[in-house]
Amino acid sequence: MSADLTIRLLKSSLQQPVIVKLKGHRSIRGVLVGFDEHLNLVLRSAEFIHDEQSQELGEVVLRGDSVIFISPP
């Protein structure tokens, strides 16, 4: 996937809920409010998801090098 397509897809996902799969078998759900050229992400109303349970995190910044994929919920 080209970088331009990735950026366009992220822009279309701004202010939308997403699920982010991270290295280490972790997942975080929240509203995508920002990103940069390194694909660092800012999520609002984020929650850590594990085995059908969740833990409120609030606003978080995720390093782009720890992200495996981003998807709609």
GROMACS elastic network, one bead per residue, 0.5 to 0.9 nm:
[ bonds ]
;  ai    aj funct       b0    kb
    1     4     6  0.84174   500
    1     5     6  0.67030   500
    1     6     6  0.69581   500
    2     5     6  0.53637   500
    2     6     6  0.64062   500
    2     7     6  0.88281   500
    3     6     6  0.50311   500
    3     7     6  0.62096   500
    3     8     6  0.86267   500
    4     7     6  0.52034   500
    4     8     6  0.61910   500
    4     9     6  0.86434   500
    5     8     6  0.50523   500
    5     9     6  0.61135   500
    5    10     6  0.85732   500
    6     9     6  0.51887   500
    6    10     6  0.62032   500
    6    11     6  0.86252   500
    7    10     6  0.50929   500
    7    11     6  0.60893   500
    7    12     6  0.86292   500
    7    36     6  0.89933   500
    7    37     6  0.81750   500
    7    39     6  0.85743   500
    8    11     6  0.50832   500
    8    12     6  0.62646   500
    8    13     6  0.87083   500
    9    12     6  0.51559   500
    9    13     6  0.63501   500
   10    14     6  0.64517   500
   10    32     6  0.85262   500
   10    34     6  0.87581   500
   10    35     6  0.78834   500
   10    70     6  0.88946   500
   11    14     6  0.53479   500
   11    34     6  0.85629   500
   11    35     6  0.86619   500
   12    15     6  0.85912   500
   12    16     6  0.83629   500
   13    16     6  0.52836   500
   13    17     6  0.77167   500
   13    18     6  0.77562   500
   13    31     6  0.88044   500
   13    32     6  0.67952   500
   13    33     6  0.87365   500
   13    72     6  0.83540   500
   14    17     6  0.83115   500
   14    31     6  0.76280   500
   14    32     6  0.52005   500
   14    33     6  0.55386   500
   14    34     6  0.67733   500
   14    35     6  0.88731   500
   15    31     6  0.57689   500
   15    32     6  0.53679   500
   15    33     6  0.54132   500
   15    34     6  0.84179   500
   15    44     6  0.89470   500
   16    30     6  0.82373   500
   16    31     6  0.52743   500
   16    32     6  0.58563   500
   16    33     6  0.79765   500
   16    72     6  0.80991   500
   17    29     6  0.71685   500
   17    30     6  0.53760   500
   17    32     6  0.62687   500
   17    43     6  0.88179   500
   17    71     6  0.88350   500
   17    72     6  0.64275   500
   17    73     6  0.66157   500
   18    28     6  0.83648   500
   18    29     6  0.57633   500
   18    30     6  0.56782   500
   18    31     6  0.60023   500
   18    32     6  0.65439   500
   18    43     6  0.87007   500
   18    70     6  0.65957   500
   18    71     6  0.55332   500
   18    73     6  0.54443   500
   19    27     6  0.68096   500
   19    28     6  0.57396   500
   19    30     6  0.66322   500
   19    31     6  0.86662   500
   19    69     6  0.83585   500
   19    70     6  0.57720   500
   19    71     6  0.53206   500
   19    72     6  0.59797   500
   19    73     6  0.55929   500
   20    26     6  0.84591   500
   20    27     6  0.55760   500
   20    28     6  0.52584   500
   20    29     6  0.62603   500
   20    30     6  0.83177   500
   20    67     6  0.68446   500
   20    68     6  0.75309   500
   20    69     6  0.59352   500
   20    71     6  0.65682   500
   20    72     6  0.88118   500
   21    24     6  0.89987   500
   21    25     6  0.72792   500
   21    26     6  0.60529   500
   21    28     6  0.66803   500
   21    29     6  0.88519   500
   21    66     6  0.87000   500
   21    67     6  0.61542   500
   21    68     6  0.55128   500
   21    69     6  0.53863   500
   21    70     6  0.64209   500
   21    71     6  0.84018   500
   22    25     6  0.62710   500
   22    26     6  0.51429   500
   22    27     6  0.57712   500
   22    28     6  0.78161   500
   22    62     6  0.89788   500
   22    66     6  0.55399   500
   22    68     6  0.53056   500
   22    69     6  0.72987   500
   23    26     6  0.64266   500
   23    27     6  0.86895   500
   23    65     6  0.88231   500
   23    66     6  0.54806   500
   23    67     6  0.64348   500
   23    68     6  0.63322   500
   24    66     6  0.87432   500
   26    48     6  0.76536   500
   26    49     6  0.72838   500
   26    50     6  0.72411   500
   27    47     6  0.85846   500
   27    48     6  0.60928   500
   27    49     6  0.54415   500
   27    50     6  0.71603   500
   28    43     6  0.89664   500
   28    46     6  0.65171   500
   28    47     6  0.55407   500
   28    49     6  0.56642   500
   28    50     6  0.88479   500
   28    54     6  0.89056   500
   29    43     6  0.81434   500
   29    45     6  0.81414   500
   29    46     6  0.54610   500
   29    47     6  0.53693   500
   29    48     6  0.65733   500
   29    49     6  0.69837   500
   29    73     6  0.76513   500
   30    43     6  0.54291   500
   30    44     6  0.56935   500
   30    45     6  0.53241   500
   30    47     6  0.63758   500
   30    48     6  0.89723   500
   30    58     6  0.86392   500
   30    59     6  0.85353   500
   31    42     6  0.83210   500
   31    43     6  0.51823   500
   31    44     6  0.50598   500
   31    45     6  0.63469   500
   31    46     6  0.69027   500
   32    35     6  0.80538   500
   32    41     6  0.72199   500
   32    42     6  0.60796   500
   32    44     6  0.65590   500
   33    41     6  0.78409   500
   33    42     6  0.56142   500
   33    43     6  0.56241   500
   33    44     6  0.65245   500
   34    40     6  0.83162   500
   34    41     6  0.58505   500
   34    43     6  0.71988   500
   35    38     6  0.79358   500
   35    39     6  0.57290   500
   35    40     6  0.53700   500
   35    42     6  0.60841   500
   35    64     6  0.88929   500
   36    39     6  0.52146   500
   36    40     6  0.56372   500
   36    41     6  0.70760   500
   36    64     6  0.87845   500
   37    40     6  0.74646   500
   38    41     6  0.88454   500
   38    63     6  0.81350   500
   38    64     6  0.58358   500
   38    65     6  0.79510   500
   39    62     6  0.86924   500
   39    63     6  0.72972   500
   39    65     6  0.77813   500
   39    67     6  0.83493   500
   40    61     6  0.69963   500
   40    62     6  0.55607   500
   40    65     6  0.77069   500
   40    66     6  0.88943   500
   40    67     6  0.84196   500
   41    60     6  0.81081   500
   41    61     6  0.55940   500
   41    62     6  0.50492   500
   41    63     6  0.66324   500
   41    64     6  0.67061   500
   41    67     6  0.89471   500
   42    59     6  0.71740   500
   42    60     6  0.57233   500
   42    62     6  0.63911   500
   43    46     6  0.58511   500
   43    58     6  0.80861   500
   43    59     6  0.55985   500
   43    60     6  0.53860   500
   43    61     6  0.65216   500
   43    62     6  0.79811   500
   44    57     6  0.87596   500
   44    58     6  0.60097   500
   44    60     6  0.66926   500
   45    56     6  0.75432   500
   45    57     6  0.70147   500
   45    59     6  0.58158   500
   45    60     6  0.84215   500
   46    55     6  0.86597   500
   46    56     6  0.63758   500
   46    57     6  0.52841   500
   46    58     6  0.50527   500
   46    59     6  0.59544   500
   46    60     6  0.67594   500
   47    54     6  0.60116   500
   47    55     6  0.52808   500
   47    57     6  0.50616   500
   47    58     6  0.69843   500
   48    53     6  0.82939   500
   48    54     6  0.53932   500
   48    55     6  0.50922   500
   48    56     6  0.65483   500
   48    57     6  0.68068   500
   49    52     6  0.67436   500
   49    53     6  0.58816   500
   49    55     6  0.67334   500
   50    53     6  0.53090   500
   50    54     6  0.61713   500
   50    55     6  0.84347   500
   51    54     6  0.81731   500
   57    60     6  0.70574   500
   62    65     6  0.86174   500
   62    66     6  0.73588   500
   62    67     6  0.75986   500
   63    66     6  0.56528   500
   63    67     6  0.70336   500
   64    67     6  0.53788   500
   64    68     6  0.86501   500
   65    68     6  0.80819   500
   67    70     6  0.76299   500
